[in-house]
Amino acid sequence: MKEKYRNIDLFSWIILACSIFWLMPLLLIFINSFKPYNDMIQHFLALPERISFDMYAETWINFNFSKLTLTTLLYTVCTVLGVVICAPMAAYKLARTKTKYSTVIFGLIILPMMVPFQAYMITLTKLVSKVGLTGTKPGYIIVSIGLCMPLAVFMIHGFVKGIPLELEESALIDGASRYRTYFSVVFPLLKPIITTVIVLDALATWNDVITNQLIVGGKQSAINIQSALYMQFSAQTADWEHALPGIVMSTIPSLIFFVFMQKYIIGGITAGAVKG
């Protein structure tokens, strides 16, 4: 029995050490966000001599952080709404339609999950440019919805297959239409997996850099928080004293959101895996 507890303690210490190792970059970002530039460069691993929020206030004003936050929030809300409206309907229809065409369509929808984004990002950028949406907020929102759809459809499709078909047949016998059956019977049952999709897509959109850079470029009126911070680094300059406070401020909302919603991520993924 003592050996068993000794093994558990050893395993706990290993997990703790790994956690500290992986959290160290975030901890260093937080610590150095309070330092002036010279102290940051010369004493990167040291604790700050004093806690000052001057650089946070300066970053908030210089970066116009309130506007960046609203723009990023707009992208996140619109992307999540678009996915939540379209993905469940597509997944439900494909799951309930047993034809070779539905199988082919489902395969085409989830195909981007199997192909690296780098393989088609240039083609995607060219396509957006041809339709005149480059550098615009609607263009970025449409692309974000499209990139989030494959995983959402895949997860919801597996969940729908676990919903008893008898529930829908009973609703149809009682006189409900196909649309009424979907919205009144099926959609409420999809709450666990849809909540998971909301959390994953919200975090992905809020923290996106590459897609925003490709579609929006450097247009100040349409960039999100992460792109604005990324643009402070180049071969000639690196504005660390403003970038680090900006990173901390941009991380806080997504971190709080994740902490409160993480139970839904685990529950939804598990339910989708079991039911699929």
HELIX and SHEET records of a PDB file:
HELIX    1   1 LYS A    2  ASN A   32  1                                  31    
HELIX    2   2 TYR A   37  GLN A   42  1                                   6    
HELIX    3   3 ASP A   54  ASN A   62  1                                   9    
HELIX    4   4 PHE A   65  ARG A   96  1                                  32    
HELIX    5   5 LYS A  100  MET A  114  1                                  15    
HELIX    6   6 PHE A  117  LYS A  130  1                                  14    
HELIX    7   7 LYS A  137  VAL A  160  1                                  24    
HELIX    8   8 LEU A  165  ILE A  173  1                                   9    
HELIX    9   9 ARG A  178  THR A  181  1                                   4    
HELIX   10  10 TYR A  182  VAL A  186  3                                   5    
HELIX   11  11 PHE A  187  LEU A  189  1                                   3    
HELIX   12  12 LYS A  191  TRP A  206  1                                  16    
HELIX   13  13 ILE A  210  VAL A  216  1                                   7    
HELIX   14  14 ILE A  225  TYR A  230  1                                   6    
HELIX   15  15 TRP A  240  LYS A  275  1                                  36    
END                                                                             
